[in-house]
Amino acid sequence: QAQLVESGGGLVQPGGSLTLSCAVSGSIFKFATMAWYRQAPGKQRELVAAITSGGTTHYVDVGSVKGRFTISSDNAENTVYLQMNSLKPEDTAVYYCNRAGASPFDYWGQGTQVTVSS
């Protein structure tokens, strides 16, 4: 049974850092390219970064996350991470993990709230 459990969000000041974790279970995710998405209030969910099962990473040029965010995975622990540095108020959103290319009609976890504010 597919399950995605995101954690690690919270309130952080601008310029701060957070590391998000996503515990992945279910055969549907085996060997899948995994991704982090985010959805800000009043906006559509957007792809932020992805990582293949072989460890190749891709970053979408939204909100200048390149150079600030790092996606990684621990295949043995079935966990995907998103290290976020130099956080900005515009990074405030609910962050989700899922397969790359997941549709709104697919299963999604509950997400984890990241709030960047002084």
N, C-alpha and C positions, 0 to 999 in steps of 0.2 A: 504494500500500500504506500502510495506516494505521500511524503511528508516533508515539509520545509519549515524549519524553525529559525527565524531570524532573532538576533539578540545583539546587545552592545550599544544600542542607541542611548541618547540622553541629552541633557542640556550642557552646552559648552560655549565658552566665550569665543568671539572672533579670534582667529589665529590659533585656536586650540586643535587638538587631535582626538580622534576616536577610532577604534577598531571594531568593525562589525563582524559578526560570525553568522554563518548559516549552516545548520546541521541538516544534512540531506539524507533521505532514505527513500527507497523504492527503486525498483529495477528500471523504471522509465528514465531515471537520471544517470544510469550506468553508462559511462563513456560519452555522456552528453557534454556539449559546450555549455558551461554555466555562466550566468551573468548576474550583475547587480543592476537593479532599476531603482528609480525614485519617483515619487509623486508628491509634488508640492500642492498646497491648498489651491483649489480652483484650476489646476492644470492637469494635463494628461500624464500618465505614467511614461517615463522615458528611460531608455537604456543608458547606463553610465559606463559599464565596463564588462568585459567578457573574458573567459579563460577556457581554453580547450582542455581536453583530457590529457593532452601532452604537455600542457603548461604554457602554451603560447597565449599571450595576452593582447587584448585590443581595448582601446579607450575611445569613447565617443567624445567628440569635441563640443561638449555642452558645458556651459558654465566654467570653462577652462579647468576641467578636472585633470586634464593631462598634466603630469608633473606634481600634482597634489595628492591624487588617489592612486593606490596600488592594490590590484586584485591578486589574490593568491589562493592556493588550495592545498589541502592535505588529503590526498586520496585515501590514505590508510584510515584516516579519521572521518572520511566522508564529510568534510567541512570546507566551506568556501569563506574566504575572508575579504574584507575591504578595509584597508588602512587609509584613513583620511587625515591629511595634514593641512595646515593653513586654512582652516575652515572659515567660510564666509557666511553671512546671513542668508545669502541666496542658496546655500546648500541645505537650508531647512526643508525637510520633506520626510515622508515615510519611505524607508528604504526596504526593498524586497529583493530576494534572490529567486531565480528560476532558470529554466533552460533558456538559452539564447533563442529568440524567435517565439517565445511563449505568447499565446494570445490572451486577451482578456477573459476568454471563456475557459481557459485551462485552470487547473488547480493552482491557487496561490496561498502562501502562508499569510500570517497576520501582519508581517512587516515589523519594523522597529523604527520608532520616531527619533529623528535627529533634529534638535533645535539649536541653532547658532544665534546667540543673543547675548548682549552685555547687560 
